[in-house]
Amino acid sequence: AGFEADDIIGTLAKQAEKEDYTTYMVTPDKDFAQLVSENIFMYRPARMGNGIEIWGVPEVQEKFEIESPEQVIDYLGMMGDSVDNIPGLPGVGDKTAKKFLKQFGSMENLLDNLDQVQGKLKEKIEANKDLGVLSKKLATIITDVPVEFNAKDYELSTPDMEAATAIFEELEFRRIQENFRKIFSLSTKAAPTESTSASKPTTTPAAAQFDLFNPPPGQGTAVPESSRESQQSVIHHYQWVNSATGRRLLLEKLMRQNSVCFDTETTGLDALQAELVGIAFSWEQKKGYYLALPPERAAAQIILEGFRPFFENEEIEKIGHNLKYDLKVLLKYDLKVAGPLYDTMIAHYLINPDMRHNMDILAETYLNYSPQSITELIGKKGKNQGSMRDVPLDQQTQYAVEDADITLQLKHHFEKELAEADTTALFKTVELPLVQVLTDMEAEGINLNVKFLKELSKTLNADISILEKDIFEEVGETFNLASPKQLGVILFEKLKLVDKPKKTKTGQYSTAEDILSYLSKEHPIVAKILEWRSLQKLENTYVSALPNDLNPNTKRIHTVYNQAVAATGRLSSNNPNLQNIPIRTPRGQEVR
């Protein structure tokens, strides 16, 4: 018998810690949070649009609302984990598990003090104490399996470049081959000799991890936060402009440039609803200006009129990061940006489509620089988040001009990378012109036939009711059709549609669409259930929801078309999502 990979990783991490190594467990699996200590960290790779995360003790404490990482075991034991077949305590979810840990500290203390738990939950836990004990045991990563940590086993050796190149060329892995060569040419130069190698190293993600699909160190690899530059460590000259004379001089300087990076600061993320607070400009590294604008729309419009010659100049290149947002904001103020465009977000999308394109992450990855976070100025997202309008002018200036400055630096970096990848022509002739097209499409919006959708909603709900009635009559009882658990019991216990029904990891019957589609060929009731699901989704996701997405001013839908999200190159949309409206059914076609 072998051993679980989790247990091997846990054992090696603990052994490495004993030998004074700082260890990073590269995994997105939250189970490993129980192993985190002062010397053991979780390195969570970028995925699903999120950036890299490194969890130390403080991050684990905040994430799970616990005092010690070891309590993650109790947390998982209480709420369970279907992926790892941990049943957990009945009726206990994320919030309840965190509440119990604050109150009792551990699974054992909870089970010993059930007199302090109220109502039916107490009865459920009382009847399943053994399940709680078992769940905690299943959630525990073993750290003493018979494997030994030997640092020499993990040293990067020089590969057979000729053999590797032959494989890469056969499979046409051009980008991997290029990065492979860069990695090992760098590692060969950096490899310490026996005489220069002294104490044990502290391994960090940047020093220890190479990725064939992303650029190697110096070509776009994340750098430890402690070694990054920031506003505090770099000499810079960021100035605000808040007078008529200053604005005149700024415009004169802008008109003398061939290329200028600009960045708008606004009161919100919805470009068509937000108000302009100011605009940052930079055309020289570490330098820039911030044009402050008054809150009154009419006064701001007068100031912006003075800068129309710059924005509408067809010779001056305009640089930005996610330019489409800035272009839409300026359109609200009757300013149509002209001239060549350069969008660093789109440039990076062509360079590395699988990576996140957030400016802060790109600055850290490519420039070894940590920009100021917006949360430092206005707080985290949510109902209590402030507005840039309320931030003091000097702080607005430092934040906004830094964004423009960093974007300018990224442009210079990405120009070389695009040229090396031979994608400059694609960038300039396809992607950049598309930015302006999508800007106009989003600003124009989509007309919505609300009257038609209201009538369709009535029809759909009537059809849904008829289907429900038919299904309940065939079954002989009413139940919650939207509940996979209740539906599974009806189909596989009461109706016994199959002899050996498939179950999920939590032990309940699977009613996934592929299973029901297969069964629908022989069982008419299943076909009705699938139709019911289809109509419900159409009604709840689109027919009833789309009218709520109308812009209050234009009475149109202004979805956002994402040019740099899908790695395949296709467009996607959000706010609202329009690309998933079904077209294979007559009803879906009606919505279209």
Order of alpha helices (4+ residues) and beta strands (2+ residues): alpha-beta-beta-beta-alpha-alpha-alpha-alpha-alpha-alpha-alpha-alpha-alpha-beta-alpha-beta-beta-beta-alpha-alpha-beta-alpha-beta-alpha-alpha-alpha-alpha-alpha-alpha-alpha-alpha-alpha-beta-beta-alpha
